[in-house]
């Protein structure tokens, strides 16, 4: 695991200075003090390693968020802390890996939000997952679209990209689903 982590850290660092398409396995291996053969023992290619980077990534503060506004803020702070790396990812064939990472952050946090609303566990696990997937896709896609397409990125700009969402709608929709589950 040490070698995989070292390669992941090195790739993230290198991507903060150059596009992923210009990073060779040889350069990356040399930076970590391992052979190309060792790299290929662990990974199929650079994008396979990039997937590992996102598996190791954590968004600071995400577990302390109480609502989607706070979640958007911590996602933006993560972006700002890793801006060059994220931009390099967004501008590469690995863009979908970033979307999947953001989607998963919204999905798992959405499940946590639902648990706080549905304390009596009236919603089935399938319904909880469906609601969380719906919101995760909408929020995740909107966040990645904003970060990918706007030149001057600000937290206010990111909030504005969600202007179609009424902040209380999430809780209302979960409450409505709970009520509907009681009537079945």
Secondary structure, DSSP 8 states (H G I E B T S, - for coil): -HHHHHHHHHHHHHHTTS-GGG--HHHHHHHHT--HHHHHHH-SSHHHHHHHHHHH---TTGGG--SHHHHHHHHHHHHHHTHHHHHHHHTSTTHHHHHHHHHHHHHHHHHHHHHHH-TT--S-HHHHHHHHHHHHHHHHHHHHHHHHH-SS--HHHHHHTTTTS-TTHHHHHHHHHHHHHH--
